[in-house]
Amino acid sequence: MILSLRLGFFVLFLAVWWVISLKVPQGLFASPYETLLAGQQMLAEKRLWTALLESMRVYFSGTLIAALAGIFIGGLMGSIRTFGRAVDVYVYALAATPRVAFVPMIIVLLGLGVSAKVFIVFLGAVMPVIINTYKGVQQADENLIEMARSTGAGQARIVRHIIIPGAMPFILAGLRLSATLGLINTIVAELYTAVSGLGGLLNIYGSSFRMAEYFVVVIILALLGVVVNEGLRLLEQRMTRWQVSR
């Protein structure tokens, strides 16, 4: 049922795309067929694969660092209540600030290279992980913790067997959002720093109105987003299955 609906929406999307391409003057809006031909040609070229690998290196580096740092900081905030209440206002303030506002400062401090791009991705992806981990640790069952302590369980065992499993749905939800924001900020980083990667191709094709090639890059980014999100969704289902049967 879900697959049929998805296919139906995809066909509808292609139909709307095709109709729009007929209404817009030729050369300003590529049709699905023109985009397909451009995609076949681009896949045979080295330039697209080089740009894709460069973007993925920045993306995975930034989001991995964001995941590790976010879980650590959020866990610390949730475990040490005084610390959490002292810094959460700054976390929420930073989360509400558009990441683009920090780009000029990052360029001044780190330049236009890979380090600046990775840091922009990190800054965009870390906040959902911090906030969700913080909330997840706060939701830990106090009764279970007290029972574990009464049986002689140490803090490390309580964290491993009670706090982390209880916070896992929150953490995984934060990671899914972080992965999406990381991909968006990868393109932002590549557009605002040294133009490179898939973001660089978007800039080149968009500024020269090569719309078929432009749409190919957009479709690749959309597919990457779907693959990453679905992969994390399956991981989330697997790791939180115990809650359903509890």
Backbone hydrogen bonds in HBPLUS format (Angstrom, degrees):
<---DONOR---> <-ACCEPTOR-->    atom                        ^
c    i                          cat <-CA-CA->   ^        H-A-AA   ^      H-
h    n   atom  resd res      DA  || num        DHA   H-A  angle D-A-AA Bond
n    s   type  num  typ     dist DA aas  dist angle  dist       angle   num
A0005-LEU N   A0001-MET O   3.01 MM   4  6.30 158.8  2.06 149.6 155.1     1
A0006-ARG N   A0002-ILE O   2.90 MM   4  6.16 157.6  1.95 150.1 156.7     2
A0007-LEU N   A0003-LEU O   2.93 MM   4  6.18 159.3  1.98 150.0 155.3     3
A0008-GLY N   A0004-SER O   2.89 MM   4  6.09 152.8  1.96 145.1 153.3     4
A0009-PHE N   A0005-LEU O   2.91 MM   4  6.18 160.8  1.95 153.0 157.0     5
A0010-PHE N   A0006-ARG O   2.96 MM   4  6.16 148.6  2.06 142.7 152.0     6
A0011-VAL N   A0007-LEU O   2.95 MM   4  6.22 159.0  2.00 150.4 154.9     7
A0012-LEU N   A0008-GLY O   2.99 MM   4  6.23 159.0  2.04 147.3 153.5     8
A0013-PHE N   A0009-PHE O   2.84 MM   4  6.03 153.6  1.91 143.5 150.9     9
A0014-LEU N   A0010-PHE O   2.96 MM   4  6.26 158.7  2.00 149.9 154.8    10
A0015-ALA N   A0011-VAL O   2.95 MM   4  6.20 154.6  2.02 147.6 154.8    11
A0016-VAL N   A0012-LEU O   2.95 MM   4  6.21 163.8  1.98 154.8 158.2    12
A0017-TRP N   A0013-PHE O   2.90 MM   4  6.06 162.1  1.94 150.4 156.1    13
A0018-TRP N   A0014-LEU O   2.87 MM   4  6.05 157.7  1.92 146.7 152.5    14
A0019-VAL N   A0015-ALA O   2.97 MM   4  6.22 159.8  2.02 150.1 155.1    15
A0020-ILE N   A0016-VAL O   2.97 MM   4  6.18 164.9  1.99 153.6 157.5    16
A0021-SER N   A0017-TRP O   3.01 MM   4  6.26 155.1  2.07 147.0 154.0    17
A0022-LEU N   A0018-TRP O   3.17 MM   4  6.47 134.6  2.39 139.9 151.1    18
A0022-LEU N   A0019-VAL O   3.09 MM   3  5.19 132.4  2.33  97.7 110.6    19
A0023-LYS N   A0019-VAL O   3.20 MM   4  6.53 141.1  2.36 144.5 154.9    20
A0023-LYS N   A0020-ILE O   3.08 MM   3  5.14 126.4  2.38  97.5 111.4    21
A0024-VAL N   A0020-ILE O   3.05 MM   4  6.24 149.5  2.15 156.1 163.4    22
A0028-LEU N   A0025-PRO O   3.15 MM   3  5.94 163.4  2.18 143.6 146.3    23
A0035-THR N   A0031-SER O   2.95 MM   4  6.17 155.9  2.01 152.1 159.3    24
A0036-LEU N   A0032-PRO O   2.91 MM   4  6.13 148.5  2.01 142.7 151.2    25
A0037-LEU N   A0033-TYR O   3.00 MM   4  6.32 159.8  2.04 152.8 157.1    26
A0038-ALA N   A0034-GLU O   2.98 MM   4  6.20 159.7  2.02 145.5 151.4    27
A0039-GLY N   A0035-THR O   2.83 MM   4  6.00 150.8  1.92 144.5 153.1    28
A0040-GLN N   A0036-LEU O   3.00 MM   4  6.29 155.4  2.06 149.9 155.4    29
A0041-GLN N   A0037-LEU O   3.13 MM   4  6.42 158.1  2.18 147.4 152.9    30
A0042-MET N   A0038-ALA O   2.86 MM   4  6.05 159.9  1.90 151.2 157.1    31
A0043-LEU N   A0039-GLY O   2.92 MM   4  6.01 154.9  1.98 149.2 155.2    32
A0044-ALA N   A0041-GLN O   3.20 MM   3  5.35 138.0  2.39  97.8 109.3    33
A0045-GLU N   A0042-MET O   3.00 MM   3  5.12 155.3  2.06 103.9 111.9    34
A0050-THR N   A0046-LYS O   2.97 MM   4  6.15 157.8  2.02 157.9 164.7    35
A0051-ALA N   A0047-ARG O   3.01 MM   4  6.21 159.9  2.06 147.6 152.9    36
A0052-LEU N   A0048-LEU O   2.86 MM   4  6.09 156.3  1.92 149.4 156.6    37
A0053-LEU N   A0049-TRP O   2.96 MM   4  6.11 164.9  1.98 147.9 151.4    38
A0054-GLU N   A0050-THR O   3.02 MM   4  6.19 154.7  2.09 144.3 151.6    39
A0055-SER N   A0051-ALA O   2.97 MM   4  6.18 159.6  2.01 149.1 154.2    40
A0056-MET N   A0052-LEU O   2.91 MM   4  6.11 159.6  1.95 151.3 157.2    41
A0057-ARG N   A0053-LEU O   2.98 MM   4  6.14 148.1  2.08 142.7 150.5    42
A0058-VAL N   A0054-GLU O   3.24 MM   4  6.52 161.6  2.28 146.3 150.1    43
A0059-TYR N   A0055-SER O   2.81 MM   4  5.98 163.8  1.83 152.2 157.8    44
A0060-PHE N   A0056-MET O   2.90 MM   4  5.85 172.7  1.90 148.0 150.0    45
A0061-SER N   A0057-ARG O   3.13 MM   4  6.01 153.6  2.21 137.2 145.0    46
A0062-GLY N   A0058-VAL O   3.01 MM   4  6.08 168.9  2.03 149.9 153.3    47
A0063-THR N   A0059-TYR O   2.94 MM   4  6.08 169.0  1.95 157.3 160.7    48
A0064-LEU N   A0060-PHE O   2.98 MM   4  5.77 152.8  2.05 136.7 144.3    49
A0065-ILE N   A0061-SER O   3.15 MM   4  6.26 166.8  2.17 147.3 151.0    50
A0066-ALA N   A0062-GLY O   2.98 MM   4  6.08 152.6  2.05 139.8 148.3    51
A0067-ALA N   A0063-THR O   2.83 MM   4  5.99 150.9  1.92 143.0 150.2    52
A0068-LEU N   A0064-LEU O   3.06 MM   4  6.31 170.0  2.07 155.2 156.5    53
A0069-ALA N   A0065-ILE O   2.91 MM   4  5.97 169.5  1.92 153.0 156.6    54
A0070-GLY N   A0066-ALA O   2.75 MM   4  5.57 152.0  1.83 138.8 148.1    55
A0071-ILE N   A0067-ALA O   3.02 MM   4  6.07 162.3  2.05 146.5 150.4    56
A0072-PHE N   A0068-LEU O   3.13 MM   4  6.26 160.7  2.17 144.4 150.1    57
A0073-ILE N   A0069-ALA O   2.88 MM   4  6.02 173.8  1.88 155.8 157.7    58
A0074-GLY N   A0070-GLY O   2.86 MM   4  5.77 162.1  1.89 144.8 150.9    59
A0075-GLY N   A0071-ILE O   2.87 MM   4  5.75 152.1  1.95 137.5 145.9    60
A0076-LEU N   A0072-PHE O   2.96 MM   4  6.12 152.0  2.04 144.1 151.9    61
A0077-MET N   A0073-ILE O   2.91 MM   4  6.17 157.2  1.96 150.4 156.6    62
A0078-GLY N   A0074-GLY O   2.96 MM   4  6.15 152.3  2.04 144.2 151.6    63
A0079-SER N   A0075-GLY O   2.91 MM   4  5.98 149.0  2.00 143.9 152.2    64
A0080-ILE N   A0076-LEU O   2.98 MM   4  5.94 163.8  2.01 149.0 153.1    65
A0084-GLY N   A0080-ILE O   2.93 MM   4  6.18 161.0  1.97 157.4 163.7    66
A0085-ARG N   A0081-ARG O   2.92 MM   4  6.13 165.5  1.94 156.5 158.9    67
A0086-ALA N   A0082-THR O   3.05 MM   4  6.15 139.1  2.22 139.4 150.5    68
A0087-VAL N   A0083-PHE O   3.10 MM   4  6.32 148.0  2.21 150.5 157.1    69
A0088-ASP N   A0084-GLY O   2.90 MM   4  5.68 139.1  2.07 150.5 159.1    70
A0090-TYR N   A0087-VAL O   3.03 MM   3  5.43 128.4  2.30 108.7 121.4    71
A0091-VAL N   A0087-VAL O   3.13 MM   4  6.48 153.2  2.20 151.3 159.6    72
A0092-TYR N   A0088-ASP O   2.92 MM   4  6.16 165.7  1.94 155.8 158.1    73
A0093-ALA N   A0089-VAL O   3.03 MM   4  6.11 150.1  2.12 135.4 144.0    74
A0094-LEU N   A0090-TYR O   2.93 MM   4  6.08 159.0  1.97 145.3 150.6    75
A0095-ALA N   A0091-VAL O   2.88 MM   4  6.08 152.3  1.96 145.9 154.5    76
A0096-ALA N   A0092-TYR O   3.05 MM   4  6.19 140.1  2.21 140.1 149.1    77
A0097-THR N   A0094-LEU O   3.23 MM   3  5.24 152.3  2.31  99.9 108.1    78
A0101-ALA N   A0098-PRO O   3.06 MM   3  5.72 148.8  2.17 114.5 122.2    79
A0102-PHE N   A0099-ARG O   2.93 MM   3  5.55 153.0  2.00 116.0 123.8    80
A0103-VAL N   A0100-VAL O   3.12 MM   3  5.24 150.5  2.21 103.6 112.4    81
A0106-ILE N   A0102-PHE O   2.95 MM   4  6.18 157.9  2.00 158.2 165.6    82
A0107-ILE N   A0103-VAL O   2.91 MM   4  6.13 159.2  1.95 159.3 164.6    83
A0108-VAL N   A0104-PRO O   3.03 MM   4  6.27 155.7  2.09 145.3 151.7    84
A0109-LEU N   A0105-MET O   3.01 MM   4  6.24 155.4  2.08 146.6 153.0    85
A0110-LEU N   A0106-ILE O   2.70 MM   4  5.69 163.6  1.73 155.6 160.6    86
A0111-GLY N   A0107-ILE O   2.73 MM   4  4.49 137.5  1.90 123.1 129.8    87
A0117-LYS N   A0113-GLY O   3.36 MM   4  6.72 158.4  2.41 146.3 152.2    88
A0118-VAL N   A0114-VAL O   2.87 MM   4  6.10 169.2  1.88 162.5 164.8    89
A0119-PHE N   A0115-SER O   3.00 MM   4  6.15 155.5  2.06 144.5 151.5    90
A0120-ILE N   A0116-ALA O   2.99 MM   4  6.23 151.8  2.07 146.1 153.3    91
A0121-VAL N   A0117-LYS O   3.02 MM   4  6.33 161.2  2.06 153.7 158.3    92
A0122-PHE N   A0118-VAL O   2.84 MM   4  6.05 162.4  1.87 149.3 154.9    93
A0123-LEU N   A0119-PHE O   2.85 MM   4  6.00 162.7  1.88 149.0 153.1    94
A0124-GLY N   A0120-ILE O   3.09 MM   4  6.29 147.5  2.20 141.8 150.1    95
A0125-ALA N   A0121-VAL O   2.94 MM   4  6.09 141.5  2.09 149.1 160.0    96
A0125-ALA N   A0122-PHE O   3.17 MM   3  5.18 126.1  2.47  95.1 108.9    97
A0126-VAL N   A0122-PHE O   2.95 MM   4  5.77 143.1  2.09 157.8 162.3    98
A0130-ILE N   A0126-VAL O   3.05 MM   4  6.32 162.1  2.08 158.9 164.4    99
A0131-ILE N   A0127-MET O   2.97 MM   4  6.13 178.1  1.97 165.0 164.4   100
A0132-ASN N   A0128-PRO O   2.99 MM   4  5.93 163.6  2.01 141.4 146.8   101
A0133-THR N   A0129-VAL O   2.94 MM   4  5.86 159.7  1.98 144.3 150.7   102
A0134-TYR N   A0130-ILE O   2.91 MM   4  5.98 159.9  1.95 149.4 155.7   103
A0135-LYS N   A0131-ILE O   2.99 MM   4  6.22 162.3  2.02 149.4 153.5   104
A0136-GLY N   A0132-ASN O   2.84 MM   4  5.96 154.6  1.90 145.0 152.9   105
A0137-VAL N   A0133-THR O   2.92 MM   4  6.09 163.7  1.94 155.7 158.2   106
A0138-GLN N   A0134-TYR O   3.11 MM   4  6.27 152.5  2.19 142.2 150.1   107
A0139-GLN N   A0135-LYS O   3.16 MM   4  6.37 131.7  2.40 138.3 149.8   108
A0139-GLN N   A0136-GLY O   3.16 MM   3  5.20 135.1  2.37  95.4 107.5   109
A0140-ALA N   A0137-VAL O   3.17 MM   3  5.45 164.2  2.20 112.6 115.1   110
A0145-ILE N   A0141-ASP O   3.12 MM   4  6.44 156.3  2.18 148.4 155.4   111
A0146-GLU N   A0142-GLU O   2.93 MM   4  6.16 159.4  1.97 150.1 154.9   112
A0147-MET N   A0143-ASN O   2.93 MM   4  6.15 157.6  1.98 147.8 154.2   113
A0148-ALA N   A0144-LEU O   2.90 MM   4  6.10 156.1  1.96 146.8 153.3   114
A0149-ARG N   A0145-ILE O   2.95 MM   4  6.21 154.6  2.02 146.6 153.6   115
A0150-SER N   A0146-GLU O   2.93 MM   4  6.13 150.0  2.02 144.4 152.8   116
A0151-THR N   A0148-ALA O   3.17 MM   3  5.26 139.5  2.34  96.2 107.5   117
A0153-ALA N   A0148-ALA O   2.97 MM   5  5.36 157.6  2.02 154.0 147.6   118
A0152-GLY N   A0149-ARG O   2.98 MM   3  5.08 160.7  2.02 107.0 111.9   119
A0158-ILE N   A0154-GLY O   3.04 MM   4  6.32 154.4  2.10 150.2 158.0   120
A0159-VAL N   A0155-GLN O   2.90 MM   4  6.12 161.6  1.93 153.4 158.0   121
A0160-ARG N   A0156-ALA O   3.01 MM   4  6.17 160.7  2.05 144.5 149.9   122
A0161-HIS N   A0157-ARG O   2.91 MM   4  5.93 159.0  1.95 149.3 154.3   123
A0162-ILE N   A0158-ILE O   2.87 MM   4  5.33 147.1  1.98 140.6 146.7   124
A0163-ILE N   A0158-ILE O   3.10 MM   5  6.47 160.5  2.14 146.6 152.8   125
A0164-ILE N   A0159-VAL O   2.93 MM   5  5.84 165.9  1.95 158.4 160.0   126
A0166-GLY N   A0162-ILE O   3.10 MM   4  6.05 154.5  2.16 141.7 149.4   127
A0167-ALA N   A0163-ILE O   2.93 MM   4  6.07 145.3  2.05 147.5 157.2   128
A0168-MET N   A0164-ILE O   2.96 MM   4  5.89 122.2  2.30 146.3 160.5   129
A0170-PHE N   A0167-ALA O   3.06 MM   3  5.46 118.5  2.45 111.1 125.6   130
A0171-ILE N   A0167-ALA O   2.95 MM   4  6.18 161.4  1.98 156.6 162.7   131
A0172-LEU N   A0168-MET O   2.89 MM   4  6.03 170.2  1.90 161.0 162.3   132
A0173-ALA N   A0169-PRO O   3.06 MM   4  6.15 153.3  2.14 140.0 147.4   133
A0174-GLY N   A0170-PHE O   2.96 MM   4  6.20 153.6  2.03 146.5 153.9   134
A0175-LEU N   A0171-ILE O   2.88 MM   4  6.21 146.5  2.00 145.5 155.6   135
A0176-ARG N   A0172-LEU O   2.99 MM   4  6.25 150.9  2.07 146.0 152.6   136
A0177-LEU N   A0173-ALA O   3.19 MM   4  6.47 165.0  2.21 148.7 151.8   137
A0178-SER N   A0174-GLY O   2.83 MM   4  5.93 153.1  1.90 143.5 152.4   138
A0179-ALA N   A0175-LEU O   2.84 MM   4  5.99 150.7  1.93 144.7 151.3   139
A0180-THR N   A0176-ARG O   3.26 MM   4  6.56 155.4  2.33 145.3 150.4   140
A0181-LEU N   A0177-LEU O   2.98 MM   4  6.24 171.2  1.99 156.3 158.6   141
A0182-GLY N   A0178-SER O   2.77 MM   4  5.84 146.7  1.88 144.6 154.7   142
A0183-LEU N   A0179-ALA O   3.19 MM   4  6.39 148.6  2.29 138.8 145.2   143
A0184-ILE N   A0180-THR O   3.15 MM   4  6.52 160.8  2.19 150.7 155.6   144
A0185-ASN N   A0181-LEU O   2.89 MM   4  6.08 162.8  1.92 150.0 154.9   145
A0186-THR N   A0182-GLY O   2.91 MM   4  6.06 129.1  2.17 136.5 149.7   146
A0186-THR N   A0183-LEU O   3.25 MM   3  5.06 132.0  2.49  90.5 103.4   147
A0187-ILE N   A0183-LEU O   3.41 MM   4  6.77 155.0  2.48 147.0 150.2   148
A0188-VAL N   A0184-ILE O   3.11 MM   4  6.47 158.1  2.16 145.1 151.8   149
A0189-ALA N   A0185-ASN O   2.84 MM   4  5.89 158.6  1.89 139.5 145.3   150
A0190-GLU N   A0186-THR O   3.01 MM   4  6.25 153.8  2.08 143.7 150.7   151
A0191-LEU N   A0187-ILE O   2.95 MM   4  6.13 139.1  2.12 145.7 156.4   152
A0192-TYR N   A0188-VAL O   2.99 MM   4  6.13 154.0  2.06 152.4 158.7   153
A0193-THR N   A0189-ALA O   2.97 MM   4  5.83 147.6  2.08 145.0 151.7   154
A0200-GLY N   A0196-SER O   2.77 MM   4  4.12 140.3  1.92 121.6 122.6   155
A0201-LEU N   A0197-GLY O   3.12 MM   4  6.55 149.9  2.21 144.6 152.6   156
A0202-LEU N   A0198-LEU O   2.95 MM   4  6.26 155.7  2.01 148.6 155.0   157
A0203-ASN N   A0199-GLY O   3.05 MM   4  6.32 154.1  2.12 143.4 150.1   158
A0204-ILE N   A0200-GLY O   2.95 MM   4  6.23 159.8  1.99 150.4 155.6   159
A0205-TYR N   A0201-LEU O   2.86 MM   4  5.96 175.9  1.86 159.7 160.5   160
A0206-GLY N   A0202-LEU O   2.86 MM   4  5.66 153.1  1.94 140.2 148.9   161
A0207-SER N   A0203-ASN O   3.05 MM   4  5.96 161.6  2.09 140.4 145.6   162
A0208-SER N   A0204-ILE O   3.24 MM   4  6.32 138.0  2.43 138.6 148.8   163
A0210-ARG N   A0205-TYR O   2.91 MM   5  4.92 155.2  1.97 150.1 152.4   164
A0209-PHE N   A0206-GLY O   3.26 MM   3  5.04 162.4  2.29  99.9 104.7   165
A0214-TYR N   A0210-ARG O   2.99 MM   4  6.19 153.6  2.06 147.1 155.6   166
A0215-PHE N   A0211-MET O   2.84 MM   4  6.00 159.1  1.89 148.7 152.4   167
A0216-VAL N   A0212-ALA O   3.12 MM   4  6.41 145.1  2.24 140.5 150.0   168
A0217-VAL N   A0213-GLU O   3.21 MM   4  6.57 157.2  2.26 150.6 154.3   169
A0218-VAL N   A0214-TYR O   3.09 MM   4  6.43 158.4  2.14 148.0 154.4   170
A0219-ILE N   A0215-PHE O   2.87 MM   4  6.06 158.6  1.91 150.0 155.2   171
A0220-ILE N   A0216-VAL O   2.97 MM   4  6.25 156.1  2.03 147.9 154.5   172
A0221-LEU N   A0217-VAL O   3.00 MM   4  6.28 158.9  2.05 150.6 155.7   173
A0222-ALA N   A0218-VAL O   2.95 MM   4  6.24 154.2  2.02 147.0 154.5   174
A0223-LEU N   A0219-ILE O   2.88 MM   4  6.13 159.0  1.92 152.7 158.1   175
A0224-LEU N   A0220-ILE O   2.93 MM   4  6.17 156.3  1.98 148.7 155.3   176
A0225-GLY N   A0221-LEU O   3.00 MM   4  6.25 156.6  2.06 146.2 152.2   177
A0226-VAL N   A0222-ALA O   3.00 MM   4  6.31 153.2  2.07 147.3 154.3   178
A0227-VAL N   A0223-LEU O   2.92 MM   4  6.15 166.8  1.94 154.9 157.9   179
A0228-VAL N   A0224-LEU O   2.98 MM   4  6.13 170.9  1.99 154.7 157.1   180
A0229-ASN N   A0225-GLY O   2.98 MM   4  6.00 163.7  2.01 144.9 150.2   181
A0230-GLU N   A0226-VAL O   2.85 MM   4  5.92 165.1  1.87 152.9 157.3   182
A0231-GLY N   A0227-VAL O   2.95 MM   4  6.00 155.7  2.01 144.5 151.7   183
A0232-LEU N   A0228-VAL O   3.05 MM   4  6.26 159.9  2.09 149.0 153.7   184
A0233-ARG N   A0229-ASN O   2.87 MM   4  6.05 144.6  2.00 141.8 152.7   185
A0234-LEU N   A0230-GLU O   2.96 MM   4  6.18 158.7  2.01 149.8 153.8   186
A0235-LEU N   A0231-GLY O   3.06 MM   4  6.29 154.6  2.12 141.2 148.7   187
A0236-GLU N   A0232-LEU O   2.81 MM   4  5.97 151.2  1.90 141.9 150.1   188
A0237-GLN N   A0233-ARG O   2.96 MM   4  6.25 157.0  2.01 148.0 153.4   189
A0238-ARG N   A0234-LEU O   2.98 MM   4  6.21 156.0  2.04 146.1 152.7   190
A0239-MET N   A0235-LEU O   2.93 MM   4  6.08 162.9  1.96 153.0 157.0   191
A0240-THR N   A0236-GLU O   3.04 MM   4  5.99 134.4  2.26 143.6 153.4   192
A0243-GLN N   A0240-THR O   3.07 MM   3  5.67 148.7  2.18 113.0 120.8   193
A0244-VAL N   A0241-ARG O   3.10 MM   3  5.43 129.4  2.37 103.7 115.9   194
A0245-SER N   A0241-ARG O   3.42 MM   4  6.84 154.5  2.49 150.3 156.2   195
